[in-house]
């Protein structure tokens, strides 16, 4: 467990940042993961008194404070209405409601975990992060920075523009509340598809693929477009291997999920259409590894 000699609850972001600059200090979010680390620190910095918990909405964007809990993200009506319910989908398998009432958005994003459902989801929405020292930058840029470079900073909030994009999210897991073997989010805005994938041991990232306008409207175009997007999408990612699955296995899953979500966004039915019977998919829409294995055997 984590041990510290001093607990500080700063009254301003400037005070929190000055404390954060000390190498012997650590910023605490919801303490859901941090409490399990075997480390010793001089100071724990608690940001709960800085008014960073909550979701603000206006006509142009959503502003999500770093101390906003995952449960607040999951149940926010505006976010789920604007983005087709993907925040409800990407959070509801994270351990349980009690855990999500404590875990914070800032902790999920700042940690840039390879298994993060939240990071994968937000990358497809072209979100931005606001840092106390460094200002606003694209989340994709922030996620690509090695953590050692930015560990002396404070994440203030996440910004998501209301740009009219539609989005869909699905994962493959060994069990319903396990870490995702593969997380996939696909968003469409005009003629652009934005695809994000996340799974340990690789870090979550996103790519943009343009729609093929030349074949638009042709017979069977939607199906061919979904196949093309999936094939081009997986080429942009690298897939690592670990005890949960091989890189090649994740690549196959990624192509299937991207194609399925592209179909969904094109209005060809619910997620999972073209992927087998209802028995092969869990009741809540998340595919488990055993479900996927049976499907692959049948396809062969």
Backbone as a ProteinNet text record, in pm:
[ID]
protein_1_A
[PRIMARY]
XXXXXXXXXXXXXXXXXXXXXXXXXXXXXXXXXXXXXXXXXXXXXXXXXXXXXXXXXXXXXXXXXXXXXXXXXXXXXXXXXXXXXXXXXXXXXXXXXXXXXXXXXXXXXXXXXXXXXXXXXXXXXXXXXXXXXXXXXXXXXXXXXXXXXXXXXXXXXXXXXXXXXXXXXXXXXXXXXXXXXXXXXXXXXXXXXXXXXXXXXXXXXXXXXXXXXXXXXXXXXXXXXXXXXXXXXXXXXXXXXXXXXXXXXXXXXXXXXXXXXXXXXXXXXXXXXXXXXXXXXXXXXXXXXXXXXXXXXXXX
[TERTIARY]
83.3	0	87.4	29.2	103.7	117.1	234.5	259.3	308.4	262.4	303.8	311.6	399.8	418.2	323.9	275.7	198.7	80.9	-33.6	-153.2	-188.8	-200.6	-227.9	-348.8	-439.6	-557.1	-546.3	-480.8	-453.6	-582.1	-571.2	-686.2	-685.4	-581.6	-573.9	-493.6	-513.4	-438	-289.8	-259	-119	-48.8	-116.3	-57.9	-40.2	-141	-132.8	-17.8	0.6	107.7	245.7	262.7	391.5	424.9	323.4	344.8	375.7	308.5	325.3	466	531.7	665.7	770.5	740	832.4	829.1	942.7	949.3	897	893.7	849.1	697.8	626.3	482.3	407.7	278.6	194.1	53.2	-9.6	-145.9	-243.1	-340.2	-439.3	-567.4	-616.2	-746.7	-851.1	-903.1	-997.6	-930.6	-798.9	-718.2	-757.6	-824.1	-867.7	-752	-662.1	-544.4	-422.1	-409.8	-291.4	-273.5	-383.9	-375.5	-317.3	-317.5	-266.5	-118.7	-57.4	83.2	170.7	280.8	374.7	483.8	448.7	541.6	536.8	641.1	647	666.5	585.3	591.6	593.2	648.9	649.2	510.7	446.3	321.2	218.4	96	-18.1	-97.7	-126.5	-197.6	-340.6	-435.4	-577.5	-640.2	-693.3	-749.9	-899.4	-957	-1102	-1159.8	-1076.2	-1125.8	-1115.5	-1085.3	-1060.5	-1176.4	-1288.5	-1405.1	-1389.6	-1314.4	-1288.8	-1380.7	-1480.7	-1575.1	-1703.1	-1738.7	-1862.8	-1847.6	-1962	-1966.2	-2046.6	-1984.1	-2051	-2078.3	-2192.9	-2233.7	-2284.2	-2239.4	-2296.4	-2324.4	-2352.1	-2389.3	-2273.7	-2150.9	-2036.2	-1962.6	-1960.9	-1877.5	-1919.7	-1859	-1868.1	-1734.1	-1737.3	-1616.3	-1626.7	-1539.1	-1543.6	-1427.1	-1456.1	-1351.2	-1273.6	-1147.5	-1060.3	-1107	-1176.3	-1221.5	-1363.2	-1417.3	-1546.6	-1535	-1629.2	-1622.1	-1671.5	-1631.6	-1676.4	-1827	-1882	-2026.9	-2099.9	-2048.5	-2108	-2100.7	-1989.9	-1975.2	-2076.7	-2092.7	-2182.4	-2328.1	-2370.6	-2512.2	-2548.4	-2454.1	-2484.3	-2572.8	-2693.5	-2785.6	-2737.4	-2675.5	-2629.7	-2521.9	-2422.9	-2314.7	-2366.9	-2452.3	-2501.5	-2597.4	-2671.3	-2758.6	-2677.9	-2575.7	-2494.7	-2412	-2363.8	-2271	-2323.9	-2453.1	-2514.2	-2493	-2482.9	-2475.2	-2341.6	-2233.6	-2106.3	-2043.2	-2076.3	-2019	-2084.1	-2209.2	-2273.8	-2214	-2184.1	-2130	-1985.5	-1904.8	-1762.2	-1729.7	-1826.4	-1798.8	-1863.5	-1973	-2053.3	-1988.4	-1879.6	-1811	-1687	-1665.4	-1547.9	-1579.2	-1546.9	-1558.5	-1702.5	-1751.2	-1885.5	-1919.2	-2045.6	-2091	-2012.3	-1984	-1909.1	-1770.7	-1705.5	-1574	-1586.2	-1686.4	-1703.1	-1743.9	-1800.5	-1831.5	-1705.9	-1594	-1469.6	-1366.3	-1356.1	-1257.2	-1289.1	-1185.6	-1204.6	-1161.9	-1220.6	-1184.3	-1038.1	-996	-857.9	-758.2	-787.6	-697.8	-688.5	-801.3	-802.6	-724	-739.4	-673.9	-526.1	-495.8	-357	-268.1	-324	-245.9	-214.9	-298.6	-280	-258	-343.6	-332	-371.5	-300.4	-332.2	-468.4	-521.3	-650.8	-766.8	-742.9	-842.6	-958.1	-1077.3	-1197.9	-1221.6	-1196.5	-1225.1	-1135.8	-1007.7	-913.9	-948.6	-978.1	-1012.9	-1136.2	-1235.9	-1359.5	-1335.1	-1263.4	-1241.8	-1152.7	-1061.3	-975.1	-1056	-1159.3	-1241.7	-1327.1	-1346.8	-1427.6	-1343.3	-1214.6	-1123.7	-1125.7	-1117.9	-1123.2	-991.2	-996.1	-878.2	-860.7	-737.5	-710	-661.2	-697.9	-647.9	-556	-429.5	-329.3	-303.6	-274.7	-247.4	-123	-19.2	102.1	114.1	81	84.7	-41	-147.6	-268.4	-344	-413.9	-500.4	-424.6	-437.6	-377.9	-467.8	-457.2	-537	-504.7	-607.3	-586.4	-493.4	-504.1	-417.7	-270.7	-240.7	-102.6	-58.2	-145.2	-112.8	-90.1	-174.4	-164.1	-35.4	22.2	144.3	271	260.8	377.2	413.7	540.7	581.5	544.9	493	440.8	548.4	671	777.1	797.1	762.6	781.6	675.4	554.8	444.4	401.9	477	432.2	435.9	495.8	497.7	387.9	284.2	176.1	45.1	-59.4	-191.2	-293.9	-369.6	-478.6	-600.1	-649.3	-759.5	-894	-908.1	-1035.4	-1019.1	-1124.7	-1133.1	-1236.2	-1206.2	-1296.7	-1340.6	-1471.5	-1525.6	-1616.6	-1584.8	-1664.9	-1792.2	-1898	-2021.5	-2012.1	-1951.1	-1927.4	-2016.5	-2117.9	-2212.6	-2170.9	-2062.1	-2018	-2103.1	-2116.3	-2180.8	-2072.2	-2100.3	-1996.3	-2057.1	-1975.6	-2016.5	-1895.1	-1921.4	-1812.3	-1842.7	-1741.4	-1754.1	-1619.6	-1624.8	-1503.3	-1516.4	-1402	-1396.4	-1326	-1388.5	-1335.2	-1344.1	-1256	-1264.4	-1387.9	-1420.3	-1539.8	-1593.9	-1718	-1787.4	-1712.9	-1655.6	-1591	-1438.1	-1384.7	-1240.2	-1186.4	-1053.3	-991.7	-1021.7	-1040	-1068.5	-947.5	-972.7	-871.3	-846.4	-955.4	-947.9	-1064.8	-1036.6	-1139.6	-1139.4	-1257.3	-1267.5	-1377.1	-1346	-1444.4	-1431.4	-1544.4	-1547.4	-1641.9	-1597.6	-1680.7	-1681.4	-1792.3	-1806.1	-1854	-1782.6	-1818.9	-1803.2	-1914.8	-1907.6	-1847.3	-1741.2	-1673.9	-1551.7	-1539.4	-1423.7	-1463.1	-1387.7	-1401.9	-1283.4	-1311.1	-1204.9	-1214.2	-1106.6	-1104.2	-1000.5	-1038.7	-942.8	-948.3	-831.1	-818.9	-733.7	-766.4	-687.5	-683.3	-568.6	-552.7	-407.9	-389.1	-253.5	-199.4	-65.5	35.4	57.3	-20.2	-3.2	-85.1	-39.8	-111	-222.9	-335.3	-448.2	-408.1	-456.4	-431.5	-547.6	-549.2	-658.3	-603.1	-677.5	-642.8	-767.4	-746.2	-856.8	-850.3	-963.5	-973.2	-1082.3	-1052.6	-1149.8	-1244.5	-1367	-1468.1	-1435.3	-1468.9	-1446.7	-1564.9	-1552.8	-1665	-1695	-1598.8	-1619	-1721.2	-1720.6	-1812.7	-1940.7	-1955.7	-2072	-2200.2	-2297.7	-2426	-2437.7	-2325.7	-2330.3	-2396.6	-2441.4	-2507.7	-2411.3	-2456	-2372.8	-2257.6	-2265.9	-2154.3	-2128.2	-2233.7	-2216	-2136.8	-2171	-2100.4	-1953.7	-1928.3	-1790.6	-1710.5	-1778.3	-1710.3	-1671.1	-1758.5	-1727.2	-1607.7	-1602.8	-1489.8	-1360.8	-1368.2	-1248.6	-1197.3	-1287.7	-1248.3	-1180.2	-1234.7	-1177.5	-1037.7	-1019.6	-889	-784.9	-824	-729.2	-701	-802.7	-785	-681.8	-690.9	-598.9	-454.7	-435	-298.6	-228	-304	-245.4	-206.3	-240.4	-213.8	-113.9	-44.1	39.5	-26.7	-17.9	-88	13.4	22	116.4	58.3	147.7	108.1	137.5	51.3	75.1	-0.6	-12.6	-77.4	-225.1	-285.7	-427.7	-454.9	-359.7	-382.6	-265.6	-255.9	-147	-182.2	-80.7	-102.2	-186.8	-166.9	-244.4	-391.6	-416	-553.5	-622.5	-553	-610	-633.9	-545.9	-564.4	-693	-717.8	-840	-963.6	-958.2	-1069.8	-1093.9	-984.7	-996.5	-1067.6	-1031	-1094.6	-1243.8	-1278.4	-1419	-1498.5	-1442.1	-1514	-1529.1	-1424.6	-1432.7	-1540.1	-1541.1	-1641.3	-1782.3	-1798.8	-1929.1	-1978.4	-1889.1	-1928.6	-1953	-1876.7	-1900.5	-2038.1	-2077.1	-2212	-2317.8	-2293.1	-2389.5	-2407	-2297.8	-2304.3	-2364.9	-2360.8	-2422.3	-2569.6	-2621	-2762	-2801.9	-2708.4	-2739	-2779.3	-2825.2	-2871.4	-2791.9	-2826.3	-2760.4	-2620.1	-2540	-2405.1	-2413.7	-2328.2	-2327.4	-2394.6	-2459.9	-2523.4	-2418.1	-2448.5	-2352.3	-2247.5	-2263.6	-2160.1	-2210	-2322.5	-2369	-2497.8	-2546.3	-2673.9	-2661.1	-2777.2	-2777.5	-2711.6	-2708.8	-2645.6	-2496.7	-2437.2	-2292.8	-2247.7	-2342.4	-2308	-2370	-2296.7	-2350.8	-2470.9	-2553.3	-2678.5	-2657.3	-2547.5	-2525.2	-2447.9	-2417	-2352.1	-2202.6	-2141.5	-1997.7	-1964.1	-1876.2	-1841.8	-1731.3	-1749.5	-1644.8	-1553.3	-1437.6	-1338.9	-1391.7	-1464.8	-1517.1	-1619.8	-1701.3	-1796.8	-1723.6	-1616.6	-1542.2	-1472.6	-1420.3	-1352	-1446.9	-1567.8	-1665.9	-1701.7	-1709.8	-1741.5	-1632.9	-1507.9	-1396.4	-1393.5	-1421.5	-1424.4	-1532.6	-1649.4	-1758.5	-1724.3	-1656	-1618.8	-1520.5	-1432.4	-1337	-1403
-119.5	0	125.4	236.8	362.1	419.6	477.8	540.1	682.8	775.8	915.8	976.7	1073.6	1139.9	1258.7	1314.4	1437.5	1433.3	1479.9	1492.7	1641.1	1691.3	1833.7	1848.2	1936.2	1969.3	2116.2	2146.4	2285.3	2362.6	2494.4	2582.1	2648.5	2625.1	2682.9	2590.3	2604.9	2525.6	2561.2	2688	2729.7	2660.8	2655	2586.2	2437.9	2378.2	2236.3	2210.9	2301.9	2283.9	2296.2	2391.1	2406.5	2282.8	2226.8	2102.9	1986.7	1987.5	1879	1876.3	1989.8	1998.2	1924.1	1899.3	1823.4	1675.2	1619.3	1479.8	1382.3	1425.9	1337.8	1345.3	1411.9	1427.4	1349.3	1325.6	1257.8	1315.9	1336.1	1388	1271.5	1284.4	1178.5	1213.9	1119.3	1136.9	1070.4	957	882.8	781.4	763.7	670.6	524.1	492.6	355.4	264.8	317.8	240.1	276.9	406.3	454.8	385.9	358.5	297.8	156.7	95	-42	-46.8	68.6	71.4	65.5	-1.7	-17	90	212.9	324.8	409.3	489	581.5	723.2	816.8	955.7	1046.1	1164	1261.3	1324.6	1356.7	1432.3	1375.4	1359.2	1328.6	1457	1491.7	1616	1581.5	1630.5	1605	1725	1705	1814.8	1833.1	1762.4	1762.7	1896.4	1989.1	2119.1	2228.5	2192.8	2294.4	2310	2247.5	2263.6	2200.7	2091.7	2027.4	1908.8	1887.6	1777.9	1831.2	1781.5	1824.7	1836.3	1838.2	1847	1969.9	2060.8	2181.6	2169.4	2219.1	2208.5	2342.3	2379.6	2495.2	2457.2	2553.7	2523.1	2468.4	2489.5	2452	2328.9	2304.1	2197.2	2151.7	2038.7	1990.1	2013.5	2052.6	2069.4	1975.8	1877.3	1773.2	1793.3	1826.1	1848.3	1721.4	1737.2	1622.5	1534.7	1592.4	1515.2	1460.1	1473.3	1413	1261.6	1197	1051.7	983.3	859.3	782.6	759.8	751.7	735	858.5	976.5	1099.2	1101.5	1053	1044.1	946.2	834.7	728.9	773.7	854.5	888.2	1026.6	1098.9	1235.1	1231.1	1285.7	1275.4	1350.3	1467.3	1545.7	1476	1421.6	1350.7	1229.9	1152.5	1031.5	1062	1169.5	1207.4	1259.6	1336.3	1395.9	1291.6	1189.2	1093	949.2	933.9	801.9	703	753.5	665.5	597.8	645.2	573.5	589.3	696	709.3	611.3	585	480.8	344.2	323.6	195.2	174.6	280.3	263.1	257.9	293.6	294.2	179.7	124.9	35.6	-98.6	-133.8	-258.9	-237.6	-115.5	-86.6	-123.6	-244.5	-302.3	-302	-189	-181.2	-37.9	-13.9	122.2	185.8	110.8	167.5	214.8	135.2	174.3	300.1	304.1	417.9	544.5	530.9	647.3	709.6	638	690.2	723.9	641.4	664.3	793.4	867.3	996.5	993.7	1084.3	1098.1	1141	1235	1282.1	1172	1084.2	972.7	878.2	854	764.2	821.5	951.1	1013	1041.4	1094.6	1130.2	1006	894.8	772.3	712.2	743	693.5	542.1	471.9	326.9	262.4	156.2	85.7	21.1	-8.9	-75.4	23.1	152.8	253	261.7	227.3	247.5	395.9	478.7	622	689.1	659.2	718.9	678.1	550.5	502.4	574.9	590.1	657.1	803.5	875.5	1018.9	1047.2	957	977.5	982.1	901.1	899.4	1025	1096.9	1219.1	1343.7	1325.7	1438.4	1535.6	1481.1	1561.8	1636.3	1734.6	1812.3	1804	1823.3	1830.3	1971	2016.8	2144.5	2117.5	2153.7	2136.2	2270	2264.3	2389.6	2457	2379	2433.7	2372.4	2449.6	2398.9	2429.5	2467.7	2506.9	2390.4	2420.6	2322.6	2256.5	2124.8	2050.7	1933.3	1881.3	1764.5	1645.9	1570.8	1452.1	1352.6	1340.7	1248.2	1284.2	1414.8	1460.1	1431.1	1458.7	1433.8	1284.8	1200.6	1056.5	998.1	1063.7	1012.9	1054.5	1147.6	1195	1095.3	1054.6	965.7	1027.2	948.6	1001	1069.2	1029.1	1086.7	1234.8	1278.7	1418.1	1507.1	1457.5	1540.1	1512.1	1432.8	1392.9	1507.6	1622	1737.5	1836.7	1793.6	1882.6	1840.6	1922.3	1892.1	1900.8	1796.3	1794.1	1863	1967.2	2046.5	1996.1	1979	1933.4	1876.1	1808.6	1753.9	1835.1	1868	1945.9	1861.9	1854.8	1779.9	1873.2	1894	1983.5	1914.2	1993.9	1945.5	1972	1879.8	1899.9	1812.8	1752	1675.3	1533.5	1485.9	1350.8	1246.5	1131.2	1016	917.4	837.8	747.4	618.8	513.6	383.1	318.8	239.3	183.1	38.3	-48.5	-187.9	-240.4	-342.6	-406.6	-557.9	-624.1	-769.1	-794.5	-873.6	-900.9	-1049.5	-1095.1	-1233.1	-1251.6	-1150.1	-1149.7	-1007.5	-992.4	-864.5	-748.3	-768.3	-657.9	-664.3	-747	-759.2	-642.8	-624.9	-529	-572	-477.4	-517	-581.5	-690.7	-749.3	-656	-592.6	-492.8	-396	-266	-162.5	-87.5	-60.3	2.4	107.3	224.6	330.8	387.3	403.1	458.1	577.1	688.2	807.9	854.9	914.5	963	1107	1190.7	1331.4	1369.1	1395.5	1425.8	1309.5	1336.5	1232.4	1175.2	1194.1	1147.2	1043.4	936.3	834.1	844.4	849.8	852.3	724.6	647.3	516.2	516.6	470.6	457.1	314.5	263.5	129.7	138.3	56.6	50.2	-90.6	-133.2	-264.6	-278	-326.7	-355.2	-467.5	-467.6	-378.4	-250.6	-226.7	-107.6	8.2	130.9	249.4	283.3	333.2	371.1	485.4	481.7	587.6	591.8	694.6	711.9	747	709.1	743.6	796.4	874.1	929.1	872.9	825.1	768.5	843.4	884.9	959	864.2	909.2	831.5	824.5	713	694.5	753.7	878.9	948.4	896.9	840.3	794.5	682.7	594.4	480.6	505.8	625.2	658	647.3	576.2	560.8	438.8	372.1	251.2	137.9	35.6	-77.7	-149.5	-170.1	-237.2	-152.1	-20	67.7	66.7	68.8	76	-42.6	-161	-280.5	-278.8	-242.1	-236	-127.6	-18.3	90	46.6	-25.8	-75.1	-170.2	-255.9	-348.9	-273.2	-172.3	-93.6	-17.4	45.2	122	31.8	-88.3	-181.7	-225.5	-256.8	-303.9	-192	-71.3	39.8	79.6	69.5	108	23.6	-108.1	-194.3	-177.7	-133.2	-113.2	-0.1	90.7	206.6	177.8	58.5	25.7	-89.1	-92.1	-207.7	-279	-410.4	-490.9	-575.5	-550.5	-623.1	-752.8	-840.4	-969.1	-971.1	-1035.8	-1060.6	-1187	-1211.7	-1334.6	-1338.4	-1224.4	-1221	-1255.1	-1234.8	-1263.2	-1218	-1274.9	-1240.2	-1114.9	-1054.7	-937.9	-969.8	-1087.4	-1125.7	-1145.2	-1203.8	-1222.3	-1087.7	-991.8	-858.4	-790.4	-813.2	-752.8	-803.6	-934.2	-991.5	-934.4	-925.2	-869	-722.9	-648	-506.1	-486.9	-565.2	-552.2	-583.8	-686.9	-723.2	-613.8	-558.7	-456.4	-326.9	-286.4	-164.2	-178.4	-292.6	-315.2	-314.1	-375.5	-382	-242.7	-162.1	-28.2	64.3	46.7	127.5	97.7	-28.4	-64.7	2.3	0.6	61	209.2	279.8	423.7	456.8	362.2	382.8	343.7	303.9	274.2	137.8	42.4	-91.7	-183.6	-128.9	-213.6	-191.1	-266.2	-255	-311	-272	-326.5	-477.2	-542	-687.4	-743.3	-658.9	-710.7	-767.9	-881.1	-946.3	-1022.7	-1036.1	-1098.8	-1223.7	-1278.4	-1402	-1379.8	-1484.5	-1479.3	-1412.2	-1382.9	-1316.9	-1400.5	-1533.1	-1617.9	-1594	-1539.7	-1523.2	-1390.9	-1311	-1180.7	-1168.9	-1111	-1096.9	-1004.6	-1014.4	-940.8	-791.1	-741	-596.5	-546.4	-632.3	-586.6	-600.6	-638.5	-657.2	-802.9	-824.9	-959.6	-1013.9	-1133.7	-1196.4	-1276.2	-1313.6	-1385.2	-1521	-1590.6	-1721	-1708	-1601.9	-1576.8	-1557.8	-1476.6	-1447.5	-1572.5	-1655.8	-1776.7	-1871	-1885.9	-1970.5	-1915.6	-1785.8	-1724.7	-1749.2	-1736.9	-1759.5	-1904.8	-1999.1	-2140	-2165	-2103.3	-2122	-2063.5	-1950.4	-1886.8	-1971.8	-2042.1	-2128.2	-2253.2
0	0	0	-43.1	-46.6	94.2	122.3	251.6	229.2	313.3	302.9	441.2	456.6	585.4	602.8	491.1	499.9	402.7	448.9	365.3	354.9	228.7	207.9	116.7	155.7	74.9	34.4	-78.1	-116.7	-144.3	-130.6	-150.8	-287.5	-367.5	-501.6	-592.2	-722.5	-819.4	-814.9	-790.1	-782.6	-666.4	-552.4	-437.6	-467.2	-532.6	-567	-663.9	-759.2	-857.6	-792.7	-703.1	-636.2	-552.6	-486.9	-412.3	-505.9	-619.2	-715.8	-774.5	-781.4	-840.4	-756.7	-632.1	-549.1	-588.9	-608.7	-652.3	-546.9	-424.4	-316.8	-293.8	-384.4	-368.3	-476	-452.7	-549.5	-540.9	-657.6	-662.5	-652.5	-563.9	-545.3	-618.9	-699.3	-762.8	-674.7	-721.4	-640	-549.5	-566.3	-484.5	-505.1	-615.6	-637	-679.1	-760.4	-801.3	-717.1	-685.5	-614.7	-480.1	-412.6	-279.7	-282.7	-400.4	-411.6	-449.1	-477.8	-514.1	-389.2	-401.4	-290	-300.8	-265	-275.9	-148.7	-128.3	-16	-69.5	-21.6	-64.5	58.7	39.3	147.9	164.1	48.2	52.9	-43.8	4.1	-81.4	-99.6	-225.1	-256.5	-296.5	-220	-242.1	-312.2	-433.1	-511.9	-489.8	-394.4	-379.2	-333.8	-286.2	-241.5	-345.3	-470.3	-573.1	-671	-645	-732.6	-868.7	-877.8	-1006.9	-1033.7	-949.1	-968.6	-1030.2	-1146.9	-1210	-1360.5	-1428.5	-1574.8	-1612.7	-1686.4	-1732.7	-1882.1	-1923.1	-2063.6	-2114	-2234.2	-2302	-2446.5	-2530.5	-2668.1	-2750.7	-2707.1	-2788.2	-2738.4	-2606.1	-2555.4	-2416.1	-2375.3	-2238	-2170.3	-2043.9	-1964.2	-1844	-1840.4	-1737.8	-1642.1	-1517.9	-1419.6	-1388.9	-1353.9	-1331.4	-1216.3	-1117.1	-1002.4	-1019.9	-1138.9	-1171.1	-1162.2	-1097.6	-1084.3	-1211.8	-1228.4	-1344.1	-1339.7	-1220.6	-1208.1	-1259.4	-1233.3	-1285	-1436.5	-1490.9	-1636.1	-1693.7	-1626.9	-1673.1	-1678.1	-1583.1	-1569.5	-1622.7	-1680	-1725.3	-1850.8	-1844.8	-1959.3	-2082.8	-2063	-2177.4	-2257.7	-2189.6	-2258.5	-2335.4	-2271.5	-2336.8	-2450.7	-2439.4	-2549.6	-2667.8	-2640.1	-2747	-2820.9	-2748.2	-2808.3	-2803.1	-2826.3	-2849.1	-2735.1	-2612	-2496.8	-2474.5	-2537.1	-2525.3	-2386.8	-2314.5	-2179.7	-2082.8	-2103	-2023.7	-2057.7	-2185.2	-2229.8	-2186.3	-2190.5	-2163.5	-2014.4	-1929.1	-1785.6	-1709.5	-1758.6	-1675.2	-1644.3	-1713.4	-1683.7	-1596.1	-1550.1	-1467.6	-1322.7	-1287.1	-1153.2	-1102.1	-1051.1	-995.8	-961	-923.9	-896.4	-782	-677.4	-565.2	-609.3	-693.4	-744.4	-830.3	-918	-1008.1	-934	-816	-733.2	-672.4	-675.2	-620.3	-726.2	-830.3	-936.9	-1012.1	-1051.1	-1116.8	-1262.9	-1339.6	-1480.7	-1493.5	-1409.1	-1414.2	-1389.2	-1292.2	-1265.6	-1383	-1450.2	-1565.7	-1682.3	-1706.9	-1822.4	-1794.8	-1678.1	-1648.6	-1642.9	-1597.4	-1590.7	-1726	-1826.5	-1963.3	-1965	-1894.7	-1886.3	-2018.7	-2053.6	-2177.1	-2175.3	-2056	-2045.4	-2026.9	-2036.4	-1999.1	-2099	-2053	-2133.8	-2157.5	-2054.7	-2063.2	-2166.9	-2162.9	-2258.5	-2400.8	-2422.3	-2556.4	-2609.3	-2524.3	-2563.7	-2600.1	-2516.7	-2537.9	-2658.8	-2689.7	-2805.7	-2935	-2944.6	-3065.8	-3078.4	-2968.3	-2969.9	-2993.3	-3019.3	-3043.3	-2925.9	-2806	-2684.6	-2661.9	-2571.7	-2533.9	-2382.5	-2337.9	-2195.3	-2161.5	-2043.6	-1993.6	-1875.9	-1891.2	-1787.4	-1719	-1589.6	-1519.5	-1576.7	-1600.9	-1661.4	-1801.6	-1902.8	-2039.2	-2117.4	-2049.4	-2118.5	-2180	-2289.8	-2356.3	-2470.6	-2479.5	-2590.1	-2625.7	-2750.2	-2787.5	-2697.7	-2662.3	-2579.8	-2648.6	-2780.9	-2854.5	-2836.7	-2835.9	-2814.3	-2671.7	-2575.7	-2436.1	-2410.4	-2469	-2446.3	-2502.2	-2603.2	-2666.2	-2592.6	-2497	-2423.5	-2314.7	-2306.6	-2195.5	-2061.6	-1972.2	-1846.6	-1762.6	-1771.5	-1689.4	-1717.6	-1839.3	-1877.1	-1813.7	-1797.2	-1751.5	-1608.3	-1535.8	-1402.4	-1301.6	-1334.6	-1244.9	-1278.2	-1345.7	-1386.7	-1321.2	-1339.5	-1285	-1397.4	-1414	-1510.7	-1448.1	-1515.8	-1460.2	-1510	-1641.1	-1696	-1836.1	-1881.9	-2017.1	-2093.6	-2218.9	-2303.2	-2422.5	-2444.8	-2558.9	-2637.6	-2763.9	-2846.5	-2894.8	-2907	-2967.9	-3118.6	-3189.3	-3332.4	-3420.7	-3361.3	-3441.6	-3473.9	-3418.2	-3450.2	-3377.9	-3439.7	-3378.5	-3338.7	-3235.7	-3186.5	-3133.8	-3133.2	-3079.8	-3014.3	-2911.1	-2830	-2793.9	-2803.3	-2762.7	-2714	-2630	-2580.8	-2589.2	-2578.5	-2561.4	-2428.6	-2341.1	-2208	-2177	-2091.4	-2043.2	-1956.4	-1878.4	-1794.5	-1792.5	-1749.7	-1762.5	-1697.2	-1577.4	-1506.1	-1512.4	-1599.2	-1613.5	-1696.1	-1695.9	-1787.4	-1930.5	-2022.7	-2160.8	-2228.3	-2295.7	-2382.2	-2500.1	-2544.5	-2650	-2632.7	-2638.6	-2632.9	-2765	-2818	-2949.6	-2950.2	-3002.1	-3018.5	-3159.7	-3226.2	-3361.6	-3363	-3421	-3432.2	-3576.8	-3618.1	-3755.6	-3753.7	-3826.5	-3841.4	-3988.1	-4054.7	-4196.6	-4273.9	-4346.2	-4423.8	-4355	-4223.1	-4148.4	-4044.3	-4040	-3936.9	-3840.9	-3712.6	-3612.5	-3530.2	-3529.4	-3466.3	-3355.4	-3237.6	-3128	-3074.4	-3039.9	-2982.9	-2857.7	-2758.5	-2637.1	-2582.8	-2538.8	-2475.7	-2431.2	-2308.1	-2267	-2354.8	-2381.5	-2326	-2407.2	-2513.3	-2594.2	-2537.4	-2563.3	-2517.2	-2615.2	-2564.1	-2648.9	-2741.3	-2865.6	-2962.7	-3061.8	-3144.8	-3240.9	-3377.8	-3482.3	-3619.6	-3689.6	-3796.4	-3874.7	-4015.6	-4066.8	-4200.4	-4276.1	-4397.7	-4478.5	-4549.3	-4565.3	-4634.9	-4783.3	-4846.4	-4989.8	-5064.9	-5107.2	-5170.1	-5310	-5378.8	-5516.7	-5525.3	-5426.7	-5431.1	-5353.3	-5296.5	-5213.8	-5295.6	-5242.2	-5310.1	-5396.8	-5425.5	-5507	-5428.9	-5501.5	-5437.9	-5342.9	-5219.7	-5120.6	-5070	-5091.1	-5053.6	-4902.6	-4823.4	-4679.1	-4625	-4674.6	-4628.7	-4671.3	-4796.5	-4845.3	-4774.2	-4741	-4670.6	-4529.9	-4462.3	-4328.5	-4332.1	-4432	-4446	-4472.8	-4562.2	-4595.8	-4474.1	-4400.6	-4282.5	-4180.8	-4161	-4064.2	-4105.9	-4232.6	-4280.9	-4274.8	-4314.9	-4309.1	-4164.9	-4081	-3942.4	-3870.2	-3882.7	-3808.3	-3855.7	-3980.3	-4030.4	-3955.2	-3898.3	-3830.8	-3686.8	-3636.4	-3496.7	-3486.9	-3374.2	-3340.8	-3223.8	-3222.6	-3122.8	-3046.5	-2916.5	-2832.7	-2780.1	-2736.2	-2678.5	-2529.1	-2453.9	-2312.5	-2272.9	-2143.9	-2099.2	-2136.2	-2159.4	-2192.8	-2338.4	-2425.7	-2566.8	-2652.2	-2769.8	-2861	-2941	-2999.5	-3082.8	-3204.2	-3263.6	-3380.7	-3345.1	-3229.1	-3183.4	-3165.2	-3106.7	-3088.5	-3223.7	-3318.8	-3451.7	-3516.6	-3506.4	-3562.9	-3493.8	-3361.3	-3286.9	-3325.4	-3342	-3375.1	-3508.3	-3608.1	-3739.1	-3731.2	-3655.1	-3640	-3568.7	-3460.5	-3385	-3464.6	-3535	-3615.2	-3722.5	-3790	-3893.7	-3834.7	-3719.4	-3655.7	-3614.9	-3557.3	-3512.7	-3630.9	-3740.5	-3860.6	-3917.5	-3916.7	-3961.3	-3873.9	-3745	-3652.1	-3681.5	-3704	-3727.9	-3864.5	-3956	-4086.6	-4087.4	-3969.1	-3959.2	-4008.1	-4007.8	-4054.3	-3940.7	-3829.6	-3720.2	-3595.6	-3493.2	-3364.3	-3370.1	-3270.8	-3262.4	-3255.8	-3333.3	-3333.4	-3456.6	-3541.3	-3661	-3752.2	-3813	-3899.8	-3824.6	-3691.9	-3610.5	-3540.8	-3583.6	-3521.9	-3445.7	-3382.9	-3313.3	-3178.3	-3116.5	-2987.3	-2880.4	-2894.4	-2794.2	-2786.8	-2895.1	-2900.5	-2841	-2793.6	-2738.3	-2600.6	-2509.1	-2374.2	-2374.9	-2273.6	-2268.9	-2276.9	-2220.1	-2218.2	-2338.5	-2434.9	-2557	-2556.6	-2446.3	-2440.8	-2468.3	-2561.6	-2600.8	-2510.5	-2458.2	-2378.9	-2468.5	-2416.1	-2496.4	-2541.7	-2456.5	-2495.8	-2607.7	-2602.5	-2710.2	-2842.3	-2838.9	-2960.5	-3013.8	-2925.8	-2969.9	-3042.2	-2989.6	-3056.5	-3193.2	-3203.3	-3331.5	-3435.3	-3391	-3483.2	-3529.5	-3440.4	-3479.4	-3583.7	-3566.3	-3660	-3796.3	-3796.1	-3923.1	-4000.9	-3927.6	-3996.2	-4053.6
[MASK]
++++++++++++++++++++++++++++++++++++++++++++++++++++++++++++++++++++++++++++++++++++++++++++++++++++++++++++++++++++++++++++++++++++++++++++++++++++++++++++++++++++++++++++++++++++++++++++++++++++++++++++++++++++++++++++++++++++++++++++++++++++++++++++++++++++++++++++++++++++++++++++++++++++++++++++

